[in-house]
Amino acid sequence: MASMSENPSLENLIEDDDLSLRVMHPGGLRITKKLAMLCRAEPGKKLLDVACGTGMGSIYLAENFGCEVTGIDVSHSKIKIARKLAEDRGVDVEFMVGDAHNLPFRDESFDIVISECTLCLLDRERAIEEMIRVTGRNGYAGMHDICWLDNPPDEFRSHLERVEGEKPETMEGWREMFRSRGLVELKALDRSHLIKEWKKDIMRELGVKGKMRLFFRIMRKWGISGFRDIRKSEKIFESGYVGYCIVAGRKP
């Protein structure tokens, strides 16, 4: 995504390449590390990062776990950024453009397959099926993403789907989606406290000037109605209905 879409979306703002935000999801690289540990990442393991974005997580995993990492994303602009970042840091990661719903790999090609804070934006069933398809026997697949903590008002669900394009599950719902597609020894970890920390991290990274620049960009692009949509998204995330979780399991 080279620039903000027509949708006045909090998600689109966070992913806007021009802002160059490093905190792309709750927990940052700390939660990337935890997911990798649950998936038994270690040197030499072949790891696929589905919907890798600008590649920060992929590069971190190659640098810190010694995995042979491949990152795939549908966005040409994000893959271009990821390749440049890997080159600048001297890290060997293969980045490629591709669709999470139709991964261009043979069955059981990887030891580990992960997706970070993206499944709620995709056709979840299809993307999870593809992740597990390309995971090898006794390999691991996992994700971290937003989740509902309680039964939210219908208007919250409809707003996140209409404006943000997000369709979260409960933590148990995410777990069941992986279990029903064959994974065993599943672990689901509640990391909902990261939601509040995430906003603080983003605001700290933007600084005063960044916040002002962001406000004027919203007003120029979408006007007052767009600003209201974005504020409503923020309030939903602050409502106590939205949490965050990690789910990972083994393919027998």
SULLIN-V938771 format. One record per pair of residues at least 24 apart in sequence whose C-alpha atoms are under 7 Angstrom apart, sorted by the first residue. I is the first residue (numbers start at 1). J is the second residue. If there is no record, write none. Layout:
I,J
I,J
//
This chain:
1,75
1,77
1,78
2,77
7,163
8,163
8,222
8,226
8,229
8,230
9,163
9,164
9,230
10,164
10,230
10,233
11,164
23,202
25,117
26,194
26,195
26,198
27,194
27,198
29,57
32,57
35,246
38,248
39,112
39,140
39,141
39,248
41,65
41,67
42,66
42,67
43,67
44,68
45,111
46,110
46,111
46,112
47,110
47,111
47,112
47,113
48,110
48,112
48,113
48,114
49,113
49,114
49,115
50,100
50,114
50,115
51,100
51,115
51,118
53,78
53,79
54,78
54,79
54,81
54,82
55,82
59,86
59,91
59,93
63,91
69,93
69,94
70,94
70,95
71,95
71,96
72,96
72,97
72,98
73,97
73,98
73,99
74,98
74,99
100,127
101,126
101,127
101,130
102,130
103,130
105,134
106,134
107,133
107,134
108,133
108,134
108,135
108,136
108,137
109,134
109,135
109,136
110,134
110,135
110,136
111,135
111,136
111,139
111,140
112,139
112,140
112,141
113,140
113,141
113,142
114,141
114,142
114,143
115,142
115,143
115,144
116,143
116,144
116,145
117,144
117,145
117,146
118,145
120,166
120,167
120,168
121,165
121,166
121,167
129,181
137,251
137,252
138,250
138,251
138,252
139,250
139,251
140,248
140,249
140,250
140,251
141,248
141,249
141,250
142,247
142,248
142,249
143,246
143,247
143,248
144,245
144,246
144,247
145,244
145,245
145,246
146,242
146,243
146,244
146,245
147,171
147,242
147,243
147,244
147,245
148,241
148,242
148,243
149,241
149,242
149,243
150,241
152,241
156,236
160,233
171,245
175,247
182,251
183,249
183,250
183,251
183,252
184,249
184,250
184,251
184,252
185,249
185,250
186,247
186,248
186,249
186,250
187,247
187,248
187,249
188,245
188,246
188,247
188,248
189,245
189,246
189,247
190,244
190,245
190,246
191,244
191,245
192,243
192,244
192,245
195,243
195,244
//
